[in-house]
Amino acid sequence: MTAARDPLLINAFAAAIKSRRATMGWSQEELAWRAGVDRTFIARLESCRNQPSLSVVFALAEALKVSSATLMSDTQCRFEIEQASRADSKHSAAE
């Protein structure tokens, strides 16, 4: 499975967006307006049913008042934690 289709990666990005949006105290509609996308896109993104284009990643980061690098770093940290958790679960199940 490629990283672009990895459910853990998609989930990590969705969690990063949702967490930052919540920190700002914004609704999905507010984030959508600020990023120039439809609210349903944000809802589908946060529920792991949409994947954003690169231009939308940059728009989301700008709307959330962080750099795209910060948003990707947050996503990567969440992804690595999920990978480690899955590996631990598989290891424990094998014992």
N, CA and C of each residue as an Amber inpcrd file, in Angstrom:
protein
   285
   0.8460000  -1.1780000   0.0000000   0.0000000   0.0000000   0.0000000
   0.8890000   1.2390000   0.0000000   0.5780000   2.2060000  -0.8610000
   1.3690000   3.4160000  -0.9170000   0.9520000   4.3580000   0.2010000
   1.8850000   5.2360000   0.5610000   1.5990000   6.1870000   1.6380000
   0.3970000   7.0640000   1.3030000   0.2090000   7.3930000   0.0080000
  -0.9040000   8.2550000  -0.3890000  -2.2630000   7.6180000  -0.0910000
  -2.3160000   6.3000000   0.0150000  -3.5850000   5.6270000   0.2700000
  -3.6130000   4.9700000   1.6550000  -2.6210000   5.2120000   2.4480000
  -2.5220000   4.5880000   3.7610000  -3.5950000   5.1580000   4.6870000
  -4.5090000   4.3200000   5.1700000  -5.5720000   4.8200000   6.0480000
  -5.0350000   5.4800000   7.3180000  -3.9130000   5.0060000   7.8360000
  -3.3470000   5.6330000   9.0360000  -2.8970000   7.0580000   8.7440000
  -2.3280000   7.2670000   7.5640000  -1.8740000   8.5990000   7.1810000
  -3.0600000   9.5350000   6.9670000  -4.0720000   9.0360000   6.3060000
  -5.2780000   9.8350000   6.0800000  -5.9230000  10.1950000   7.4170000
  -5.9800000   9.2440000   8.3280000  -6.5420000   9.4830000   9.6580000
  -5.7070000  10.4990000  10.4340000  -4.3910000  10.4060000  10.3080000
  -3.5050000  11.3420000  11.0100000  -3.7200000  12.7690000  10.5130000
  -3.8570000  12.9380000   9.2010000  -4.0930000  14.2740000   8.6530000
  -5.4490000  14.8010000   9.1120000  -6.4570000  13.9520000   9.0640000
  -7.7980000  14.3500000   9.5010000  -7.7790000  14.7930000  10.9620000
  -7.0770000  14.0430000  11.7990000  -6.9940000  14.3810000  13.2240000
  -6.2540000  15.6960000  13.4370000  -5.2060000  15.9250000  12.6500000
  -4.4510000  17.1760000  12.7720000  -5.3300000  18.3720000  12.4220000
  -6.0870000  18.2540000  11.3490000  -6.9830000  19.3440000  10.9370000
  -8.0540000  19.5840000  12.0010000  -8.6850000  18.5220000  12.4380000
  -9.7720000  18.6450000  13.4160000  -9.2650000  19.2410000  14.7290000
  -8.1020000  18.7990000  15.1750000  -7.5310000  19.2980000  16.4200000
  -7.2060000  20.7860000  16.3210000  -6.5780000  21.1820000  15.2300000
  -6.2230000  22.5990000  15.0650000  -7.4720000  23.4680000  14.9200000
  -8.4690000  22.9530000  14.2280000  -9.7290000  23.6890000  14.0880000
 -10.3780000  23.8800000  15.4570000 -10.3850000  22.8250000  16.2590000
 -10.9720000  22.9030000  17.6030000 -10.2000000  23.8840000  18.4750000
  -8.8820000  23.8760000  18.3510000  -8.0450000  24.8070000  19.1150000
  -8.4000000  26.2540000  18.7800000  -8.7150000  26.5070000  17.5110000
  -9.0890000  27.8570000  17.0930000 -10.5220000  28.1970000  17.5230000
 -11.2720000  27.1780000  17.9530000 -12.6560000  27.4080000  18.3490000
 -13.5870000  27.6070000  17.1640000 -13.2120000  27.0380000  16.0250000
 -13.9700000  27.2320000  14.8010000 -14.8530000  26.0400000  14.4780000
 -15.9460000  26.3260000  13.8320000 -16.7940000  25.2810000  13.2630000
 -16.1690000  24.8360000  11.9400000 -16.6800000  23.7490000  11.4170000
 -16.2340000  23.3110000  10.0920000 -16.5450000  24.3890000   9.0590000
 -17.6720000  25.0320000   9.2200000 -18.0680000  26.0870000   8.2890000
 -17.0780000  27.2490000   8.3130000 -16.6320000  27.6290000   9.5010000
 -15.6640000  28.7260000   9.6270000 -14.3520000  28.3640000   8.9390000
 -13.8420000  27.1680000   9.1950000 -12.5970000  26.7470000   8.5480000
 -12.7780000  26.6920000   7.0350000 -13.8850000  26.1510000   6.5910000
 -14.1430000  26.0550000   5.1510000 -14.1360000  27.4380000   4.5060000
 -14.8080000  28.3830000   5.1300000 -14.8610000  29.7410000   4.6010000
 -13.4590000  30.3430000   4.5170000 -12.6860000  30.1900000   5.5810000
 -11.3390000  30.7580000   5.6120000 -10.3950000  30.0910000   4.6100000
 -10.6160000  28.8110000   4.3350000  -9.7480000  28.0750000   3.4070000
 -10.2650000  28.1110000   1.9670000 -11.4720000  28.6130000   1.7750000
 -12.0240000  28.6990000   0.4290000 -12.5110000  27.3710000  -0.1270000
 -12.9950000  26.5190000   0.7780000 -13.5530000  25.2290000   0.3530000
 -14.9600000  25.1000000   0.9280000 -15.6700000  24.0960000   0.4890000
 -17.0260000  23.8580000   0.9720000 -17.0000000  23.1820000   2.3420000
 -18.0000000  23.4800000   3.1730000 -18.0640000  22.8640000   4.4960000
 -18.1380000  21.3480000   4.4080000 -18.8390000  20.8420000   3.4150000
 -18.9360000  19.3840000   3.2860000 -17.5770000  18.7640000   2.9880000
 -16.6990000  19.5190000   2.3280000 -15.3450000  19.0170000   2.0850000
 -14.6120000  18.8410000   3.4150000 -14.7360000  19.8210000   4.2990000
 -14.0940000  19.7310000   5.6200000 -14.6730000  18.5520000   6.3940000
 -15.9810000  18.3930000   6.3610000 -16.6120000  17.2650000   7.0650000
 -16.0940000  15.9400000   6.5250000 -16.0050000  15.8260000   5.2130000
 -15.5120000  14.5830000   4.6050000 -14.0220000  14.3950000   4.8870000
 -13.2740000  15.4790000   4.9370000 -11.8460000  15.4070000   5.2520000
 -11.6430000  14.9030000   6.6790000 -12.3880000  15.4630000   7.6120000
 -12.2480000  15.0840000   9.0160000 -12.7640000  13.6790000   9.3030000
 -13.5890000  13.1560000   8.4170000 -14.0800000  11.7860000   8.5980000
 -13.3490000  10.8100000   7.6700000 -12.2190000  11.2500000   7.1520000
 -11.3210000  10.4130000   6.3300000 -11.9500000   9.9410000   5.0250000
 -12.8880000  10.7010000   4.4980000 -13.5100000  10.3230000   3.2290000
 -13.0260000  11.1700000   2.0670000 -12.2420000  12.2040000   2.3230000
 -11.6430000  13.0510000   1.2860000 -10.1590000  13.1840000   1.5580000
  -9.4040000  13.3440000   0.4870000  -7.9910000  13.6750000   0.5960000
  -7.7860000  14.9960000  -0.1330000  -7.1220000  15.9540000   0.4960000
  -6.9660000  17.2610000  -0.1390000  -5.8550000  17.2650000  -1.1800000
  -5.9840000  18.1710000  -2.1270000  -4.8930000  18.4200000  -3.0670000
  -3.8180000  19.2180000  -2.3290000  -2.6740000  19.3410000  -2.9370000
  -1.5860000  20.1000000  -2.3220000  -1.9940000  21.5560000  -2.1110000
  -2.6900000  22.1310000  -3.0790000  -3.1080000  23.5290000  -2.9260000
  -4.0880000  23.6910000  -1.7650000  -4.9370000  22.7000000  -1.5380000
  -5.8750000  22.7650000  -0.4130000  -5.1320000  22.5920000   0.9100000
  -4.1050000  21.7560000   0.9480000  -3.2900000  21.6200000   2.1680000
  -2.7170000  22.9860000   2.5440000  -2.1820000  23.7000000   1.5660000
  -1.6210000  25.0270000   1.8350000  -2.7100000  26.0030000   2.2830000
  -3.8810000  25.9440000   1.6550000  -4.9870000  26.8250000   2.0410000
  -5.4590000  26.5240000   3.4600000  -5.5340000  25.2480000   3.8070000
  -5.9350000  24.8620000   5.1660000  -4.9160000  25.3540000   6.1910000
  -3.6430000  25.1700000   5.8890000  -2.5960000  25.6240000   6.8120000
  -2.6790000  27.1330000   7.0140000  -2.8140000  27.8650000   5.9190000
  -2.9160000  29.3200000   6.0250000  -4.1450000  29.7200000   6.8370000
  -5.2630000  29.0740000   6.5710000  -6.4930000  29.3700000   7.3100000
  -6.3200000  29.0870000   8.7960000  -5.5950000  28.0160000   9.1150000
  -5.3760000  27.6230000  10.5110000  -4.2240000  28.3900000  11.1690000
  -3.6290000  29.3090000  10.3930000  -2.5650000  30.1840000  10.8960000
  -1.3120000  29.4150000  11.3240000  -0.9990000  28.3770000  10.5570000
   0.2430000  27.6240000  10.7460000   0.8770000  27.4380000   9.3730000
   2.1460000  27.1040000   9.3700000   2.7950000  26.8160000   8.0930000
   2.3810000  25.4290000   7.6200000   2.4960000  25.2110000   6.3400000
   2.2000000  23.8740000   5.8180000   3.1730000  22.8630000   6.4100000
   4.4090000  23.2930000   6.6830000   5.3970000  22.3990000   7.3050000
   4.9470000  21.9860000   8.7030000   4.4000000  22.9140000   9.4580000
   3.9020000  22.6000000  10.7970000   2.7300000  21.6280000  10.7250000
   1.8290000  21.8630000   9.7870000   0.6800000  20.9720000   9.6200000
   1.1390000  19.5670000   9.2300000   2.1180000  19.4780000   8.3430000
   2.6310000  18.1720000   7.9250000   3.4190000  17.4980000   9.0470000
   4.1420000  18.2860000   9.8270000   4.8850000  17.7350000  10.9610000
   3.9270000  17.1530000  11.9980000   2.8460000  17.8730000  12.2630000
   1.8120000  17.3820000  13.1800000   1.2190000  16.0800000  12.6480000
   0.9390000  16.0510000  11.3550000   0.4010000  14.8430000  10.7210000
   1.3840000  13.6890000  10.8450000   2.6600000  13.9610000  10.5800000
   3.6710000  12.9070000  10.6530000   3.7900000  12.3540000  12.0680000
   3.7730000  13.2150000  13.0680000   3.8420000  12.7540000  14.4620000
   2.6590000  11.8520000  14.7940000   1.4660000  12.2700000  14.4060000
   0.2690000  11.4610000  14.6570000   0.3510000  10.1230000  13.9190000
   0.8500000  10.1520000  12.6890000   1.0010000   8.9490000  11.8730000
   1.9770000   7.9740000  12.5300000   3.1180000   8.4810000  12.9920000
   4.1200000   7.6190000  13.6210000   3.6040000   7.0140000  14.9220000
   2.8430000   7.7740000  15.6800000   2.2490000   7.2460000  16.9150000
   1.2790000   6.1200000  16.5850000   0.4490000   6.3180000  15.5600000
  -0.4980000   5.2780000  15.1400000   0.2270000   4.0290000  14.6510000
   1.3040000   4.2240000  13.8840000   2.0790000   3.0780000  13.3970000
   2.6610000   2.2970000  14.5610000   3.2390000   3.0050000  15.5180000
   3.8350000   2.3510000  16.6830000   2.7690000   1.6200000  17.4910000
   1.6200000   2.2410000  17.6350000   0.5260000   1.6180000  18.3750000
   0.0630000   0.3410000  17.6820000  -0.0510000   0.3920000  16.3710000
  -0.4480000  -0.8030000  15.6100000   0.6010000  -1.8950000  15.7330000
   1.8760000  -1.5120000  15.6510000   2.9560000  -2.4950000  15.7530000
   2.9420000  -3.1490000  17.1290000   2.7260000  -2.3380000  18.1790000
   2.6520000  -2.8810000  19.5390000   1.4730000  -3.8370000  19.6830000
   0.3380000  -3.4670000  19.0950000  -0.8520000  -4.3220000  19.1590000
  -0.6150000  -5.6510000  18.4660000   0.0210000  -5.6070000  17.3070000
   0.3100000  -6.8380000  16.5670000   1.3100000  -7.6980000  17.3230000
   2.3000000  -7.0420000  17.9280000   3.3180000  -7.7640000  18.6940000
   2.6840000  -8.4310000  19.9160000   1.8130000  -7.6910000  20.6100000
   1.1400000  -8.2370000  21.7960000   0.2220000  -9.3970000  21.4260000
  -0.4450000  -9.2880000  20.3030000  -1.3560000 -10.3490000  19.8620000
  -0.5930000 -11.6140000  19.4790000   0.6410000 -11.4490000  19.0200000
   1.4480000 -12.5970000  18.5990000   2.0280000 -13.3490000  19.7920000
   2.0650000 -12.7070000  20.9360000   2.6720000 -13.3440000  22.1200000
   1.7760000 -14.3400000  22.7720000
